[in-house]
Amino acid sequence: MQNTSVIEQAHRLLDTLPDSTTWEDLMYRIYVRQAIEEGLRNSDAGQTVDVKEVRKRFGLSS
């Protein structure tokens, strides 16, 4: 995503967290970031499904 290293990005993430942050909080933030970046990569690669198609597959109304 960005041209900065993972270490630099991790430092920036740590700098934004309050002192009361737990290991679970940190792991959750890392997980969410990874999931978002993977989704963006998939989107950039055209590996997405239109919302209408998802609704159709799961039998949901439009």
N, C-alpha and C positions, 0 to 999 in steps of 0.2 A: 504494500500500500504506500508507505512513505519511504523516503530514501534514508531514513535514520535506522540505526541498528536496533535490534531487539533490546539490548542493554540500555540504550538511551531512552527508548520508549518505556521500559520498565521503571527507570529512574523517574521519568515524568509522571508515570502513574502513581508511584509511591509518594511523590511530592504532593499529590492532590488528596491523599487520604488523611483522615484525622488520626490523631495519636491513639484513639480508642479502637482503631481497626483491629479485627481479629484475623487469624490465619484464614478462617472460612470466608471472611469478607474479601480478603485479598484474592483467594482462589476463585471466588465467584466473579470478581471483576476481570480477572485474566480469562476465565472461561467465556464470559460475555464478549469480551474483545475479540477472542479467537473466532467465536461464532459469527460475529458481525463481519469480520474480515473475510472469512470463508464465504459468506453469503455475497459479499461484494465481488469477490473473485468469480464466483459462479455466475453472477449477473453479468459481469464484464465478458465472460466467455459464452454468454447466451444460453446458459444451462438453467433456465427458469421455466416455470409453467404459469400460464396466464391464470388469473384469479377465477375467471369464468370456467376454465377447464377444471380447476381444483374443486370448485363448487359442484360441478357436474359429476366428477368422480366420486365425491362423498355424499351425493344426493342432497345437497344444500340448496336452498332457494337463492335466487339472484338477488 
